Amino acid sequence: MEVRQFLDNLEQHRRVFAGLDALAPAVSAAVDAITSALANQRKLMLCGNGGSAADCQHIAAELTGRFIKDRRPLAAVALTTDTSALTAIGNDYGYDHVFARQVQALGQGGDCLLAISTSGNSPSILSAVNAARTLGIQTIALAGRDGGKLAALCDTAIVVNSDITARIQEAHIFIGHMICAGIEAALGLGQD
């Protein structure tokens, strides 16, 4: 790697992160929705494809395990991890339904769905959100670019203003960490 490439990408990263201040109200709204669900014995479900699938698993692990300090586990499930369900649903119903079918099977009113898509236009994510909405599940978009169709479809939209997938994903995991920290603080858990 050339030094210039590293420095150019670092500058892109800095520009994206400098614009995250504007997302604070949406992140706060997401924390409030998820905290309300968890406080009422409901759960957080997460879905995304590719790198966003990895982010789903990362965030779910922070909540079911721990983020800051030891505390009780919080109900979070990444719908990206059950390969038998993913492949069976994909084979029998088509890939666009791999998360929606799981939402229909596992979701209930009062739950939250965090739907992650860098483009905001992934058909499998849009289908999951539509399924969640019919069940009375709060929906939160974590997107990039202009938010795509996902931003308008969700109750809360957190949209990272960038067209570069890598920079969007870097911001997404930071926001995911801030959501975890906010949930722990709101529930009085994990504080020093």
Number of C-alpha atoms within 10 A of each C-alpha: 5 6 7 9 10 10 11 11 13 13 12 15 18 12 14 19 18 10 12 16 8 13 16 13 12 17 22 17 18 26 22 16 23 29 25 19 20 20 13 11 12 20 25 25 27 28 29 25 17 10 15 22 19 17 23 27 21 15 22 23 18 18 24 15 17 18 17 16 12 11 16 12 12 22 18 25 21 23 25 23 14 10 10 9 16 19 14 13 19 16 12 10 12 13 16 17 22 25 30 24 21 21 24 14 9 13 22 16 15 20 26 28 29 26 29 28 33 29 21 24 16 17 15 20 26 25 19 26 28 17 20 27 18 11 16 14 24 22 29 28 29 33 29 28 17 16 22 17 16 31 24 12 18 22 17 22 23 26 28 26 21 23 14 15 15 15 22 25 22 15 23 23 18 14 20 20 18 16 22 22 19 20 24 22 15 16 13 10 18 17 13 5
